[in-house]
Amino acid sequence: MRRLPPQTVAILSLLAAALCAIPAVRYGLAHNWLPTLLWGAVAVWFAVDGIRALGWSRNR
């Protein structure tokens, strides 16, 4: 089974982080804190994954 290149994983992860940050901000502006925390945690998780994938591409 082939793996995706680290650059592709990084781009997709950072895109997913941006897409998850949008509802987090919107819920935050509406003062709905539980969905804000959930969407924000997922956005941070994807952002960290994207940054780690960039590190993999630099170490090769």
C-alpha positions as CSV (number, residue, x, y, z in Angstrom):
1,M,0.0,0.0,0.0
2,R,1.4,3.4,-1.0
3,R,1.5,6.3,1.4
4,L,0.7,9.9,0.6
5,P,3.7,12.3,0.3
6,P,4.3,14.3,3.5
7,Q,3.6,17.6,1.5
8,T,0.2,16.3,0.6
9,V,-0.6,15.3,4.1
10,A,0.5,18.7,5.4
11,I,-1.6,20.6,2.9
12,L,-4.7,18.5,3.6
13,S,-4.2,18.7,7.4
14,L,-3.8,22.5,7.3
15,L,-6.8,22.8,5.1
16,A,-8.9,20.6,7.5
17,A,-7.6,22.8,10.4
18,A,-8.8,25.9,8.6
19,L,-12.2,24.4,7.8
20,C,-12.6,23.3,11.5
21,A,-11.6,26.7,12.8
22,I,-14.4,28.4,10.9
23,P,-17.3,26.8,13.0
24,A,-15.2,27.2,16.1
25,V,-15.0,31.0,15.6
26,R,-18.7,31.2,14.7
27,Y,-19.7,29.2,17.8
28,G,-17.4,31.3,19.9
29,L,-19.0,34.6,18.6
30,A,-22.4,33.1,19.5
31,H,-21.1,32.2,23.0
32,N,-21.7,28.5,22.6
33,W,-18.6,27.3,24.4
34,L,-18.9,23.5,24.2
35,P,-19.0,23.4,20.4
36,T,-16.3,26.1,20.3
37,L,-14.0,23.9,22.4
38,L,-14.8,20.8,20.4
39,W,-14.2,22.4,17.0
40,G,-11.2,24.3,18.3
41,A,-9.6,21.1,19.6
42,V,-10.1,19.4,16.3
43,A,-8.7,22.4,14.4
44,V,-5.6,22.4,16.7
45,W,-5.2,18.6,16.3
46,F,-5.2,19.0,12.5
47,A,-2.8,21.9,12.6
48,V,-0.3,20.0,14.7
49,D,-0.6,17.0,12.4
50,G,0.1,19.3,9.4
51,I,3.1,20.9,11.1
52,R,4.5,17.4,12.0
53,A,4.0,16.3,8.4
54,L,6.1,19.3,7.2
55,G,8.8,18.2,9.6
56,W,8.7,14.7,8.0
57,S,9.2,16.2,4.6
58,R,12.2,18.2,5.8
59,N,13.9,15.2,7.5
60,R,13.9,13.1,4.3
